[in-house]
Amino acid sequence: MVDADQDLQARWQAIRDKLKSVGYDNIPKNICPEGWIYEQTELPKIGVWIMPNNQLTGKLENFVSYLIPDDDQLQLKANEILDELETLKINGYNKKDKLKAFIHTWLAWQKKPGIPMGQAITANMLKNNPAIAEIFINWLKQLYQDYESHNNQ
C-alpha cells in the first residue's frame, strides 16, 4: 500500500518501473480500481493498492475520511477547530497536512481517544462508505488468501 499523493499515474508508473526492474512482467498500464495482485513463476506474489482507492489522488487519510459517517457531529466541529487554528495562524501543521490533522483530531474525540485508524475501522467507528471498504477488504483477502490457507494447515 502506498499513497497516491498528488499524482496517481506517476505513482503507479514508479511502481511499474520498480517491478519491471526486478523481473515482473505483464504489468497493466493503469492500476485496476479493485487494486492489483499478480503472481509470476519464481517471484513472490505481489499486491498493490494505491490510497485512497486506486482512482483518486490522495492518501490513507482520504480513505479514512470516506468512512466517517456523514451525520457525525464531531466531523463538522473538528473542521471548524482546524479552520479557526489556521485563521489565528496557530496551527502547528502544514496546510497540506490538514486532512491528517483532521483525522487525528476526530479520532482523539472518540469514546476511545486517539485510537489508531486501523483499529477505528475494525471497531466499526468508521463505516460510512461500505463499498470502498469492501473493495479494499476483498483485495486484502485475495492477496493473503494463500498465506492464510498455508498457515491453517
Backbone as CSV, one residue per row, in Angstrom:
resi,resn,N_x,N_y,N_z,CA_x,CA_y,CA_z,C_x,C_y,C_z
1,MET,0.841,-1.170,0.000,0.000,0.000,0.000,0.886,1.233,0.000
2,VAL,0.543,2.126,-0.876,1.244,3.407,-0.955,0.207,4.499,-1.176
3,ASP,0.574,5.714,-0.844,-0.290,6.861,-1.103,-0.100,7.337,-2.535
4,ALA,-1.192,7.726,-3.162,-1.093,8.320,-4.494,-0.479,9.710,-4.400
5,ASP,-0.703,10.375,-3.290,-0.295,11.763,-3.103,-0.911,12.617,-4.210
6,GLN,-0.116,13.402,-4.922,-0.659,14.356,-5.895,-0.812,13.804,-7.311
7,ASP,-0.225,12.632,-7.595,-0.247,12.136,-8.973,-0.337,10.615,-8.989
8,LEU,-1.541,10.120,-9.097,-1.796,8.682,-9.094,-1.036,7.977,-10.211
9,GLN,-1.104,8.503,-11.422,-0.463,7.837,-12.555,1.054,7.805,-12.400
10,ALA,1.638,8.873,-11.890,3.090,8.887,-11.676,3.485,7.867,-10.615
11,ARG,2.672,7.740,-9.570,2.961,6.753,-8.517,2.901,5.347,-9.099
12,TRP,1.854,5.057,-9.881,1.717,3.736,-10.485,2.877,3.465,-11.446
13,GLN,3.267,4.456,-12.222,4.381,4.276,-13.158,5.670,3.961,-12.408
14,ALA,5.908,4.627,-11.295,7.110,4.357,-10.496,7.087,2.927,-9.958
15,ILE,5.918,2.461,-9.544,5.783,1.082,-9.052,6.015,0.110,-10.199
16,ARG,5.416,0.377,-11.349,5.607,-0.480,-12.534,7.087,-0.584,-12.895
17,ASP,7.762,0.560,-12.917,9.185,0.573,-13.270,9.996,-0.267,-12.293
18,LYS,9.708,-0.133,-11.013,10.442,-0.896,-9.996,10.178,-2.392,-10.152
19,LEU,8.922,-2.762,-10.349,8.589,-4.176,-10.506,9.231,-4.763,-11.762
20,LYS,9.216,-4.010,-12.852,9.873,-4.479,-14.079,11.368,-4.664,-13.857
21,SER,11.972,-3.783,-13.066,13.421,-3.857,-12.836,13.833,-5.093,-12.042
22,VAL,12.879,-5.686,-11.305,13.205,-6.898,-10.542,12.625,-8.155,-11.188
23,GLY,12.084,-8.014,-12.411,11.707,-9.190,-13.169,10.231,-9.449,-13.386
24,TYR,9.358,-8.625,-12.854,7.929,-8.825,-13.099,7.591,-8.318,-14.496
25,ASP,6.641,-9.002,-15.146,6.193,-8.547,-16.458,4.665,-8.566,-16.497
26,ASN,4.091,-8.218,-17.616,2.630,-8.169,-17.777,1.951,-7.271,-16.740
27,ILE,2.572,-6.157,-16.456,2.014,-5.196,-15.502,1.118,-4.236,-16.285
28,PRO,-0.137,-4.074,-15.869,-1.041,-3.206,-16.637,-0.584,-1.748,-16.655
29,LYS,-0.974,-1.052,-17.711,-0.599,0.365,-17.833,-1.245,1.209,-16.736
30,ASN,-2.455,0.842,-16.347,-3.177,1.551,-15.286,-3.563,0.557,-14.200
31,ILE,-3.554,1.020,-12.965,-3.958,0.139,-11.872,-5.468,-0.067,-11.917
32,CYS,-5.901,-1.254,-11.571,-7.327,-1.579,-11.533,-7.985,-0.893,-10.338
33,PRO,-9.233,-0.477,-10.460,-9.932,0.134,-9.325,-10.008,-0.796,-8.112
34,GLU,-9.934,-2.106,-8.354,-10.006,-3.085,-7.265,-8.632,-3.408,-6.690
35,GLY,-7.605,-2.660,-7.076,-6.242,-2.982,-6.657,-5.644,-3.983,-7.628
36,TRP,-4.381,-4.286,-7.458,-3.703,-5.187,-8.391,-2.967,-6.263,-7.614
37,ILE,-3.176,-7.516,-8.021,-2.487,-8.666,-7.431,-1.951,-9.486,-8.586
38,TYR,-0.717,-9.940,-8.435,-0.080,-10.654,-9.539,0.829,-11.748,-9.007
39,GLU,0.757,-12.885,-9.642,1.658,-13.990,-9.332,2.425,-14.339,-10.593
40,GLN,3.723,-14.456,-10.425,4.584,-14.808,-11.544,5.541,-15.896,-11.068
41,THR,5.720,-16.904,-11.883,6.606,-18.010,-11.544,7.961,-17.495,-11.095
42,GLU,8.471,-18.087,-10.028,9.805,-17.788,-9.495,9.896,-16.454,-8.751
43,LEU,8.799,-15.719,-8.664,8.814,-14.439,-7.943,7.679,-14.428,-6.916
44,PRO,7.846,-13.671,-5.842,6.778,-13.610,-4.832,5.496,-12.987,-5.391
45,LYS,4.381,-13.437,-4.844,3.098,-12.813,-5.165,3.179,-11.353,-4.726
46,ILE,2.625,-10.482,-5.547,2.702,-9.046,-5.242,1.299,-8.446,-5.313
47,GLY,1.043,-7.510,-4.430,-0.225,-6.788,-4.439,0.052,-5.305,-4.300
48,VAL,-0.682,-4.500,-5.044,-0.525,-3.047,-4.965,-1.899,-2.417,-4.766
49,TRP,-1.978,-1.581,-3.753,-3.152,-0.738,-3.521,-2.624,0.672,-3.363
50,ILE,-3.142,1.592,-4.166,-2.715,2.989,-4.084,-3.832,3.789,-3.412
51,MET,-3.529,4.261,-2.214,-4.512,5.024,-1.438,-4.813,6.350,-2.121
52,PRO,-6.075,6.753,-2.090,-7.101,6.185,-1.248,-7.891,5.032,-1.877
53,ASN,-8.046,5.009,-3.206,-8.915,3.988,-3.800,-8.485,3.551,-5.202
54,ASN,-7.226,3.699,-5.527,-6.692,3.322,-6.844,-7.242,4.157,-7.998
55,GLN,-7.983,5.206,-7.696,-8.573,6.033,-8.746,-8.352,7.525,-8.538
56,LEU,-8.138,7.924,-7.295,-8.016,9.345,-6.972,-6.659,9.644,-6.361
57,THR,-6.236,10.886,-6.483,-5.043,11.302,-5.756,-5.408,11.384,-4.281
58,GLY,-4.414,11.275,-3.432,-4.677,11.357,-2.005,-3.819,10.386,-1.228
59,LYS,-4.308,10.041,-0.041,-3.529,9.210,0.869,-4.464,8.449,1.795
60,LEU,-3.866,7.738,2.734,-4.623,6.932,3.686,-5.708,7.753,4.375
61,GLU,-5.377,8.974,4.752,-6.347,9.805,5.451,-7.579,10.101,4.598
62,ASN,-7.415,10.200,3.281,-8.582,10.362,2.407,-9.474,9.131,2.500
63,PHE,-8.865,7.957,2.449,-9.611,6.700,2.562,-10.407,6.690,3.861
64,VAL,-9.738,7.019,4.966,-10.400,7.018,6.272,-11.517,8.060,6.305
65,SER,-11.289,9.222,5.709,-12.318,10.273,5.737,-13.592,9.834,5.023
66,TYR,-13.474,8.982,3.994,-14.650,8.484,3.290,-15.501,7.591,4.191
67,LEU,-14.900,7.073,5.253,-15.596,6.130,6.126,-16.262,6.792,7.331
68,ILE,-16.014,8.072,7.537,-16.649,8.781,8.654,-18.113,9.027,8.286
69,PRO,-19.031,8.653,9.163,-20.453,8.853,8.855,-20.774,10.316,8.540
70,ASP,-21.599,10.533,7.518,-21.959,11.891,7.088,-22.613,12.702,8.198
71,ASP,-23.380,12.037,9.044,-24.108,12.748,10.093,-23.309,12.876,11.391
72,ASP,-22.038,12.557,11.352,-21.202,12.643,12.552,-20.986,14.107,12.930
73,GLN,-21.450,14.486,14.111,-21.377,15.881,14.535,-19.955,16.321,14.851
74,LEU,-19.103,15.404,15.259,-17.722,15.770,15.573,-16.932,16.131,14.318
75,GLN,-17.354,15.593,13.182,-16.671,15.884,11.923,-16.709,17.389,11.626
76,LEU,-17.878,17.972,11.722,-18.040,19.404,11.468,-17.235,20.222,12.475
77,LYS,-17.308,19.842,13.747,-16.612,20.592,14.793,-15.099,20.502,14.614
78,ALA,-14.590,19.339,14.258,-13.146,19.188,14.045,-12.677,20.103,12.918
79,ASN,-13.444,20.165,11.840,-13.089,21.061,10.731,-13.153,22.523,11.152
80,GLU,-14.157,22.877,11.944,-14.266,24.257,12.433,-13.055,24.633,13.282
81,ILE,-12.645,23.738,14.156,-11.493,23.994,15.032,-10.227,24.187,14.200
82,LEU,-10.017,23.320,13.220,-8.821,23.442,12.383,-8.845,24.746,11.583
83,ASP,-10.020,25.114,11.072,-10.141,26.398,10.357,-9.808,27.563,11.282
84,GLU,-10.286,27.490,12.516,-10.015,28.554,13.489,-8.518,28.642,13.792
85,LEU,-7.874,27.493,13.968,-6.427,27.491,14.215,-5.678,28.152,13.065
86,GLU,-6.104,27.868,11.845,-5.453,28.463,10.675,-5.712,29.969,10.605
87,THR,-6.932,30.386,10.905,-7.260,31.817,10.906,-6.399,32.568,11.916
88,LEU,-6.205,31.961,13.085,-5.382,32.570,14.137,-3.883,32.366,13.894
89,LYS,-3.575,31.604,12.849,-2.187,31.282,12.490,-1.442,30.601,13.640
90,ILE,-2.170,29.699,14.329,-1.543,28.935,15.413,-1.577,27.429,15.138
91,ASN,-1.939,27.077,13.906,-1.903,25.658,13.552,-0.442,25.211,13.484
92,GLY,-0.157,24.066,14.045,1.207,23.546,14.016,1.488,22.693,12.794
93,TYR,0.493,22.404,12.006,0.640,21.543,10.832,0.732,22.394,9.569
94,ASN,1.337,21.824,8.544,1.332,22.462,7.223,-0.056,22.298,6.622
95,LYS,-0.481,23.250,5.835,-1.822,23.169,5.237,-2.003,21.902,4.406
96,LYS,-0.919,21.412,3.805,-1.031,20.181,3.014,-1.353,18.977,3.891
97,ASP,-1.135,19.113,5.199,-1.408,18.027,6.145,-2.693,18.240,6.931
98,LYS,-3.545,19.137,6.451,-4.779,19.435,7.182,-5.662,18.200,7.335
99,LEU,-5.766,17.387,6.300,-6.605,16.193,6.395,-6.074,15.248,7.469
100,LYS,-4.773,15.102,7.531,-4.166,14.260,8.564,-4.491,14.825,9.953
101,ALA,-4.381,16.142,10.111,-4.717,16.785,11.385,-6.193,16.568,11.714
102,PHE,-7.047,16.663,10.688,-8.481,16.437,10.900,-8.747,15.019,11.394
103,ILE,-8.198,14.024,10.709,-8.453,12.627,11.086,-7.999,12.373,12.516
104,HIS,-6.813,12.832,12.857,-6.302,12.578,14.209,-7.078,13.371,15.265
105,THR,-7.559,14.559,14.909,-8.415,15.320,15.827,-9.721,14.570,16.052
106,TRP,-10.327,14.146,14.966,-11.592,13.411,15.054,-11.411,12.140,15.876
107,LEU,-10.340,11.406,15.637,-10.085,10.180,16.400,-9.841,10.476,17.879
108,ALA,-9.228,11.605,18.176,-8.950,11.972,19.572,-10.234,12.248,20.348
109,TRP,-11.308,12.541,19.664,-12.569,12.883,20.318,-13.545,11.707,20.398
110,GLN,-13.090,10.521,20.113,-13.961,9.351,20.150,-14.021,8.758,21.559
111,LYS,-14.879,7.748,21.743,-15.017,7.102,23.061,-13.691,6.550,23.551
112,LYS,-12.881,6.080,22.618,-11.517,5.642,22.931,-10.585,6.657,22.280
113,PRO,-10.273,7.752,22.980,-9.479,8.825,22.362,-8.145,8.343,21.797
114,GLY,-7.859,8.812,20.590,-6.571,8.524,19.979,-6.434,7.133,19.402
115,ILE,-7.539,6.424,19.246,-7.471,5.074,18.688,-6.849,5.153,17.288
116,PRO,-5.931,4.249,16.952,-5.333,4.268,15.609,-6.382,4.037,14.512
117,MET,-6.080,4.535,13.324,-7.027,4.453,12.212,-7.479,3.024,11.934
118,GLY,-6.558,2.100,11.883,-6.908,0.707,11.598,-7.852,0.132,12.630
119,GLN,-7.598,0.423,13.893,-8.472,-0.068,14.959,-9.839,0.606,14.907
120,ALA,-9.879,1.858,14.498,-11.162,2.559,14.371,-12.023,1.894,13.301
121,ILE,-11.394,1.413,12.254,-12.134,0.719,11.196,-12.693,-0.590,11.725
122,THR,-11.847,-1.387,12.387,-12.309,-2.685,12.887,-13.299,-2.538,14.035
123,ALA,-13.278,-1.408,14.741,-14.221,-1.160,15.837,-15.544,-0.582,15.324
124,ASN,-15.720,-0.525,14.014,-16.939,-0.007,13.377,-17.217,1.461,13.676
125,MET,-16.190,2.216,14.035,-16.353,3.659,14.200,-16.395,4.322,12.829
126,LEU,-15.790,3.680,11.864,-15.701,4.196,10.500,-16.451,3.238,9.590
127,LYS,-17.571,3.675,9.067,-18.365,2.751,8.255,-19.279,3.438,7.254
128,ASN,-19.014,4.679,6.933,-19.901,5.445,6.069,-19.952,4.922,4.640
129,ASN,-18.831,4.505,4.102,-18.780,4.102,2.699,-18.410,2.629,2.611
130,PRO,-19.391,1.747,2.809,-19.063,0.327,2.820,-18.509,-0.182,1.493
131,ALA,-18.847,0.467,0.375,-18.363,-0.002,-0.926,-16.846,0.103,-1.015
132,ILE,-16.288,1.262,-0.652,-14.834,1.422,-0.732,-14.134,0.490,0.253
133,ALA,-14.717,0.328,1.431,-14.123,-0.569,2.426,-14.187,-2.014,1.941
134,GLU,-15.302,-2.390,1.346,-15.472,-3.758,0.863,-14.467,-4.086,-0.247
135,ILE,-14.256,-3.160,-1.153,-13.281,-3.381,-2.229,-11.889,-3.578,-1.643
136,PHE,-11.534,-2.743,-0.673,-10.222,-2.851,-0.035,-10.088,-4.173,0.725
137,ILE,-11.112,-4.549,1.472,-11.076,-5.803,2.236,-10.976,-6.993,1.292
138,ASN,-11.719,-6.972,0.197,-11.636,-8.064,-0.786,-10.233,-8.170,-1.366
139,TRP,-9.599,-7.027,-1.637,-8.226,-7.029,-2.147,-7.288,-7.665,-1.122
140,LEU,-7.424,-7.269,0.136,-6.578,-7.843,1.193,-6.776,-9.349,1.309
141,LYS,-8.031,-9.782,1.318,-8.322,-11.219,1.434,-7.718,-11.990,0.271
142,GLN,-7.875,-11.462,-0.922,-7.333,-12.132,-2.102,-5.807,-12.176,-2.045
143,LEU,-5.206,-11.096,-1.603,-3.750,-11.033,-1.531,-3.200,-12.052,-0.543
144,TYR,-3.852,-12.195,0.603,-3.334,-13.064,1.662,-4.036,-14.408,1.745
145,GLN,-4.873,-14.732,0.792,-5.626,-15.980,0.773,-4.719,-17.202,0.877
146,ASP,-3.701,-17.297,0.059,-2.804,-18.451,0.089,-2.021,-18.502,1.387
147,TYR,-1.666,-17.347,1.928,-0.920,-17.276,3.182,-1.761,-17.848,4.318
148,GLU,-3.045,-17.469,4.381,-3.931,-17.972,5.423,-4.133,-19.471,5.279
149,SER,-4.345,-19.957,4.051,-4.538,-21.385,3.816,-3.316,-22.170,4.260
150,HIS,-2.143,-21.662,3.953,-0.895,-22.332,4.306,-0.717,-22.399,5.825
151,ASN,-1.041,-21.321,6.525,-0.861,-21.275,7.980,-1.923,-22.049,8.740
152,ASN,-3.056,-22.335,8.127,-4.116,-23.085,8.797,-3.948,-24.587,8.640
153,GLN,-2.935,-25.020,7.929,-2.727,-26.463,7.721,-1.950,-27.066,8.859
